Amino acid sequence: MGLKILHTADWHLDSPFASFPPEQRELLKSIQRQLPGKIAEVCRQECCDLVLLAGDVFDGTPSRATVEGVKKALAACAVPVFIAPGNHDFCAPGSPWLEESWPENVRVFTGGLESVTVPELHCRVYGAGYQSMDCPALLESFRAEGEERYCVAVLHGDPTSTKSPYCPVTAAQVRDSGLDYLALGHIHKAGAFRAGSALCAWPGSPMGRGWDETGEKGVCIVTLGETAEIQAVPLDTVCFFDLTLDIGTQTLDAVLPAAGSHDFYRVTLTGRGAVDILALRSEFARFPNLELRDETEPPIDLWADAQEDTLRGTYFRLLKEAAAQNDTALLAAEISRKLLDGKEVRLP
């Protein structure tokens, strides 16, 4: 039947969202508090066998309500849950990972790399917890042991840089680990790679927290059998979209969903022409979290010099006559005008 795993990380609960105005800040905090329950629901719907939670569950010291919400959600998963604290929620004195009583189905790795067997799943799970803001390369010279059918590990690690202070992970380490699956956290954009017979993946954050975390977010469902297969499962939560629109070729309707949305959209308006930002905001009020940035340039009069008795005037007069029959001449006039005005030219 194989082993089905829900892999998630980087919840960053109780993030301050300090760069947003108060109303949006409270909205984002409210939506973020729903993440544990949504993820537990995915675990039940997908009939997962266990959960791997790869660190940065909290963004610093969490509130009492947040801790209790996480406890409730993890208990509701009703399967073994393994947690590897990261650099934002490391196991320091006073940490909820050390001070709290967690549900019976939850195991928190609070020290160096160690393993737990789950006999009913024929599985061995390795994990470790950060003791401070940084962590050495825990998989250096590591080799999994035991006779279990499945061998997995959960770590808060960085697969993007060998010089990272956050448990750097290399393809060679993964290849030589003897693991079937390595579940990582720390990188907020999802990714994966295979090394030998092992699959290494990181699900990204389950919800964006700003304009540097755009697009759809969610969790990973991993199935271990003859090979390891992974599926991204999006969560029904708020998303950030950072878009650019040329007012000369597109309208705002073309880049926004017709029905409206509470997602966060930042649209940078470019091109030549005049725009009325206040009127657009009123017209698109069904997007309460829409931000418009005006980077347009003033309209240009291509033929302003065409009547002059100068070389420039003659040049633009000839282009104007040709443009009536030829779009290429119009483009030549636009490019020429920009060059003469000292502006940057981007060829189509």
URRA-V377613 format. One record per run of one state. SS is the DSSP state (H for helix, E for strand, C for the rest). FROM is the first residue (numbers start at 1). LEN is the number of residues. If there is no record, write none. Layout:
ss-><SS/SS>
from-><FROM/FROM>
len-><LEN/LEN>
This chain:
ss-><C/E/C/E/C/H/C/H/C/E/C/E/C/H/C/E/C/H/C/E/C/E/H/C/E/C/E/C/E/C/E/C/E/C/E/C/H/C/E/C/E/C/E/C/E/C/E/C/E/C/H/C/E/C/E/C/H/C/E/C/E/C/H/C/H/C>
from-><1/3/9/13/14/22/34/35/46/50/54/58/59/64/78/80/85/96/100/106/110/114/119/122/123/128/135/136/150/157/158/159/166/167/168/169/171/177/181/186/191/196/198/203/218/225/228/235/240/247/252/256/264/271/272/273/277/284/290/295/297/298/311/324/327/341>
len-><2/6/4/1/8/12/1/11/4/4/4/1/5/14/2/5/11/4/6/4/4/5/3/1/5/7/1/14/7/1/1/7/1/1/1/2/6/4/5/5/5/2/5/15/7/3/7/5/7/5/4/8/7/1/1/4/7/6/5/2/1/13/13/3/14/8>
